[in-house]
Amino acid sequence: MTTPGGMTAVQAVNRIEAAGHPRPQDRRLHARGAVFAGRFVPSGRLAQLTSAAHLTRETDLVVRFSNGSPQHDADDRTRGIRGMAVKFLDGEGNGVHDLVAANFRVFPSSTPEGFIELVEALAGTTETALKDKLAAGGKLAGFLFQHKESHAGIKAFVSRHAPASFATTRFDGLHAFHFADAEGRRRAFRYRLVPQLGEVDLDSGRALPRDFLLPELDRRLAGGPVSFTLVVQLGDQGDPTHDPSIAWPEQRTLLPAGEIRIERLSPDSAQWERQVFDPTRVAPGVELSDDAVLAFRPHAYSVSAERRLSADPGPAR
């Protein structure tokens, strides 16, 4: 696939690699993560909106939490992207629908090219140097001048502290989708994953190890499941579905679709780590929107997956 601006998936991944220098065997972004086993318990509120069986009955799933950096040894104590990806499973343990979410409210660009330019502009930026970069001009300031749609995302990036726990972080799906019911009626929606423990940011990380987030979640799960509410935001007429950098008004209807209950580290975590969590993998009853960024993502993921699996061959699931 080539974007309207002429960029291919291979070119996009090449540029991410040049900016972030990930290890060959790692994801090009979100390099360090782990996969946990859980279950979805529906609320029953979506039955009139979608024919998707996995959203209207109890379903097994796996969840990958990750640091968004391309570096496998990234510092969890610093602000930045954190990820939560959910894969709903069928009765044979195969993925049927993926939710891919991050701890920011909007996607930082309206185009694939803009996102790659932002990755390049932020490459090698430490938390203490970020504000200096913004003040001094240069590549990041030039990016913001060219991409007004990215101001909200960068402002959130600068203003928020690092998460204290994956279990106390809200994750947003960023893109728009459509529900479809048995009669073919469609309704636009976005989704968010809201921690039932509430949102808590890190006050100070100096006494914590740089990779504290995954062990911290393991310790929590030793005391019982950790839960998120899958919340869908229903769009109204005129709400854009093509541009993930534009948030819908918060007064739009919010429906609790159900509980994502995370129970334990998956015994197959290493095998699931080899899999792709693809936001365009949807099941009947859910349809993709006209979002060009969303359409481009699986092509870049495929290039990344081919490269990392070639560098680290292992048993496929």
Buried (B, 14 or more C-beta within 10 A) or exposed (E): EEBEEEBBBEBBBBBBBEBBEBBEBBBBBBBBBBBBBBBBBBBEBBBEBBBBBBBBEEBBBBBBBBBBBBBBEBBBBBBBBBBBBBBBBBEEEEBBBBBBBBBBBBBBBBBBBBBBBBBBBBBEBEBEEBEEBBEEEEBBBEBBEEBEBBEBBBEBBEEBBBBBBBBBBBBBBBBBBBBBBEEEEEBBBBBBBBBBBEEBEBEEBEEBEEBBBBEBBEEBBEEEBBBBBBBBBBBEEEBBBBBBBBBBEEEBEBBBBBBBBBBEBBEBBEBBBBBBBBBBBBBEBBEBBEBBBBBBBBBBBBBBBEBBBEEEEEEEE
